Amino acid sequence: MIDSTTKYGHFDNDNYEYVITSPFTPSPWINYLGNDGFHGLISNTGGGYTFFRDPKFRRLTRYRYNNVPVDTGGRYFYISDGDDAWSLAGRPMDTVLDNYECRHGMGYTRFTSNKNDIEAQATCFVPLHTTAEVYIVSLENKGAVNKQLNLFSFLEWCLWNAEDDATNFQRNLSTGEVEISGSTLFHKTEFRERRNHYAFYHVNRELAGFDTCRDSFLGPYRGMHNPIVVENKQANNSHAHGFAPIASHHLKIDLAPGEKTSLVFVMGYCELDQEDKWASPGVINKVPANELIARFSSTEKAQAALDELKLYWRELLNKCVVKTPDSAFDTSINIWNQYQNMVTFNLSRSASFYESGIGRGMGFRDSNQDTIGFTHMVPEKVRERILDLSATQKADGSAFHQYQPLTKKGNANIGGNFNDDPMWLVLSTCNYIKETGDFSILDELVPFNNDETNSGTHFEHLHRAFNHVVNNLGPHGLPLIGRADWNDCLNLNCFSTDPNESFQTTQRGASDVAESLMIAGQFVLYGEEFAILCEQTGHEELAVTCRKHIDKMREAVDKHGWDGEWFLRAYDAKGNKVGSVENPEGKIFIESQGFCVMAGLGHDNGRAALAMDAVAEHLVTDYGIMLQQPAFSEYDKYLGEISSYPPGYKENAGIFCHNNPWIIISEAMLNNPTRSLDYFSKLCPSYLQDKQALRRSEPYVYSQMVAGADSAMPGQAKNSWLTGTASWSYYAAVQYILGIRPEYEGLRIAPCIPSDWDGIHVKRQFRDAYYDISVVNKAENGINKINVLIDGEELADNIIPYAKYSGRHQVIVTLVS
């Protein structure tokens, strides 16, 4: 049995860090380094990998997924002191440390360990605008006798294409090439042929030796936990020829009692123009590498870059700062949720310890949604991302489901026909314009399917997304689901009985019957957003036309989408109901309840309230809201992958966290603050610090899935970091619970906070203004009126008009019953 109260770490909010106090966490607890195209994943014991832009085609270091022992491969520092040897970050050697600590911060990770009176520290980060990881390593003799230490660095190069690296051994075991130049070890595999990029690993100290051949460093039949070189206390000065190349520096360090020394390691990536690849025949052009190395040639220079990174993050996080009576709420919203939003925005679902970065690229649906929790931080990056996504849209309004970050072109292997995809582009665009006021994005000329000969304005792309739904309706006037909607595992046109088929890419028949209520709600919600955008930009006639289609969809949902106490989920390929009381299993689903209520459906006739009551009765657990109930006990080929999982996991009645915020928002829209905050607290990691052992995954970020009530281990989390849960949770908490919501006209203040909160305080940068907002809650029986004073002047309503205000302003909001 797991002792669910065991804790492995805690928040240090003053330093914007999570402190991990044991190297034996239930699973690897990781952090992300970098945000300008050069990225690293680093675990609490130094494991992980690094890549430039694309985790498949520009992988720098090798990682062994799903290995035993777990988390094998990373940036390691071995310390040898007499008869003892250990790993600075607690692994991969098995030596027990006298003391261990890992601090994950905003874009950096710091390890501190003690053994035999030696205190060792390594701070790992990617400096801003830099294609390199930097490690500041210090060693201090805390004892009373002299120490003669041997320090060995280690990392293993991946042969650039991570998929090929893991499969094509007959070639790859003959291609590895390196160069050694002083204290810099270069990885130049395939540079002679078609590549114009290389990597290097440098230390700012004269070497006692080096190794670039893995077999030489480790020794026969040994692992990273017991390298022969560390045991012998002497590098072999090996050169990799064909076999697996590594980079390891050997340094001899003598420390008197009380003495401390610092070193700087730099692992970098360089690209060159084709004509500038070579310094001389067979010798690579090292000029860009030497320029990178020079920037971090001393501890002082490296520390200055780290300080710059910390300041960058402080300024980003200060764009929205909240203070509520609930410290767990504040910890999430002010620090970790925003940080996770940026990481997820940068990488979509492409590179984590669960997503290898090999099998998929950036998701169209995912990346559009990821912008809604991030636009206030770096809006120019969001603008670029939206236009990149728009360029992968096809001329008929559909979209490639994924695109590759290196080429920014659609992934033809996956294709499209996920029929919820197009309308997400409306969400991201409207959210961006509301935040920034930048309507010019609509006038940008964007190609369809990256074909420059066939382009239209971005506004035209949105119009075609809207029409794609209109042009793909089923027998009930509801949207056709295609291969799937938001739930990739509800595959109503697949009918697979072959275990070698992909559920998502297999389609049988014309798919002209199966319909989705989730897309219906999405179309009403974002269709109305598009109609409003049309009005904002002078397209009044188009707005009228759009609303006719939206009204027809409302009628179709009203007539064919209600099941008596909740909204149906879908109609399958035979026209049968899915998510109905008539079904033996899977009677109620979360997605259609959330989207239909967010779209305003059922608000006027009580159905929305009934749907939320049904969610509370059938789907809510102590760990979040399950995707559906009852769980499917047998595989059903007419439902697809959703029924292939054991009950309680993933889409089969798991708590698929991404959709929980839709219910949080829905309850806030219905003015149910207690339920809304309760559901938020069940989902949000900062509330769950007493369940670290049970949850297993990182207790500072959201996970994609938490095991549901039908599982063997309810509450256990999986697939952390890269999940739409991050952006949606932030969006729900800030824009609906706290009610600080950007609109075209200005900033709306419409809190939905519980009566036992006496108030909240929010500092929010919005366009050219910075608002210091104090909310006083005098509403004891529900919020019926909101009074807003700005600089002592009462507003006519609860929207602060952006055109009237710039600079800093004091806002006092009073909530009354």
JOSUL-V215858 format. One record per run of one state. SS is the DSSP state (A for helix, B for strand, O for the rest). FROM is the first residue (numbers start at 1). LEN is the number of residues. If there is no record, write none. Layout:
# JOSUL-V215858
ss=SS from=FROM len=LEN
ss=SS from=FROM len=LEN
This chain:
# JOSUL-V215858
ss=O from=1 len=8
ss=B from=9 len=4
ss=A from=13 len=3
ss=O from=16 len=1
ss=B from=17 len=4
ss=O from=21 len=9
ss=B from=30 len=4
ss=O from=34 len=4
ss=B from=38 len=6
ss=O from=44 len=3
ss=B from=47 len=6
ss=O from=53 len=6
ss=B from=59 len=3
ss=O from=62 len=2
ss=B from=64 len=1
ss=O from=65 len=7
ss=B from=72 len=1
ss=O from=73 len=1
ss=B from=74 len=1
ss=O from=75 len=1
ss=B from=76 len=6
ss=O from=82 len=2
ss=B from=84 len=4
ss=O from=88 len=11
ss=B from=99 len=6
ss=O from=105 len=3
ss=B from=108 len=8
ss=O from=116 len=2
ss=B from=118 len=8
ss=O from=126 len=6
ss=B from=132 len=10
ss=O from=142 len=5
ss=B from=147 len=14
ss=O from=161 len=1
ss=A from=162 len=4
ss=O from=166 len=3
ss=A from=169 len=4
ss=O from=173 len=3
ss=B from=176 len=6
ss=O from=182 len=2
ss=B from=184 len=4
ss=O from=188 len=9
ss=B from=197 len=7
ss=O from=204 len=5
ss=B from=209 len=5
ss=A from=214 len=5
ss=O from=219 len=9
ss=A from=228 len=5
ss=O from=233 len=5
ss=B from=238 len=1
ss=O from=239 len=2
ss=B from=241 len=2
ss=O from=243 len=2
ss=B from=245 len=11
ss=O from=256 len=4
ss=B from=260 len=12
ss=O from=272 len=2
ss=A from=274 len=3
ss=O from=277 len=1
ss=B from=278 len=3
ss=O from=281 len=2
ss=B from=283 len=2
ss=O from=285 len=2
ss=A from=287 len=9
ss=O from=296 len=3
ss=A from=299 len=19
ss=O from=318 len=2
ss=B from=320 len=4
ss=O from=324 len=3
ss=A from=327 len=21
ss=O from=348 len=14
ss=B from=362 len=2
ss=A from=364 len=10
ss=O from=374 len=5
ss=A from=379 len=13
ss=O from=392 len=1
ss=B from=393 len=1
ss=O from=394 len=5
ss=B from=399 len=1
ss=O from=400 len=2
ss=B from=402 len=2
ss=O from=404 len=6
ss=B from=410 len=1
ss=O from=411 len=7
ss=B from=418 len=1
ss=O from=419 len=2
ss=A from=421 len=16
ss=O from=437 len=2
ss=A from=439 len=5
ss=O from=444 len=1
ss=B from=445 len=4
ss=O from=449 len=2
ss=B from=451 len=7
ss=A from=458 len=13
ss=O from=471 len=2
ss=B from=473 len=1
ss=O from=474 len=5
ss=B from=479 len=2
ss=O from=481 len=1
ss=B from=482 len=1
ss=O from=483 len=32
ss=B from=515 len=2
ss=A from=517 len=20
ss=O from=537 len=3
ss=A from=540 len=21
ss=O from=561 len=1
ss=B from=562 len=1
ss=O from=563 len=4
ss=B from=567 len=1
ss=O from=568 len=2
ss=B from=570 len=2
ss=O from=572 len=5
ss=B from=577 len=2
ss=O from=579 len=9
ss=B from=588 len=2
ss=A from=590 len=9
ss=O from=599 len=8
ss=A from=607 len=12
ss=O from=619 len=1
ss=B from=620 len=2
ss=O from=622 len=2
ss=B from=624 len=2
ss=O from=626 len=2
ss=B from=628 len=2
ss=O from=630 len=10
ss=A from=640 len=4
ss=O from=644 len=5
ss=B from=649 len=1
ss=O from=650 len=2
ss=B from=652 len=1
ss=O from=653 len=2
ss=B from=655 len=2
ss=A from=657 len=13
ss=O from=670 len=3
ss=A from=673 len=11
ss=O from=684 len=1
ss=A from=685 len=3
ss=O from=688 len=1
ss=A from=689 len=7
ss=O from=696 len=7
ss=B from=703 len=4
ss=O from=707 len=10
ss=B from=717 len=4
ss=O from=721 len=4
ss=A from=725 len=13
ss=O from=738 len=2
ss=B from=740 len=3
ss=O from=743 len=3
ss=B from=746 len=4
ss=O from=750 len=9
ss=B from=759 len=8
ss=O from=767 len=2
ss=B from=769 len=9
ss=O from=778 len=7
ss=B from=785 len=6
ss=O from=791 len=2
ss=B from=793 len=2
ss=O from=795 len=4
ss=B from=799 len=3
ss=A from=802 len=3
ss=O from=805 len=2
ss=B from=807 len=10
ss=O from=817 len=1
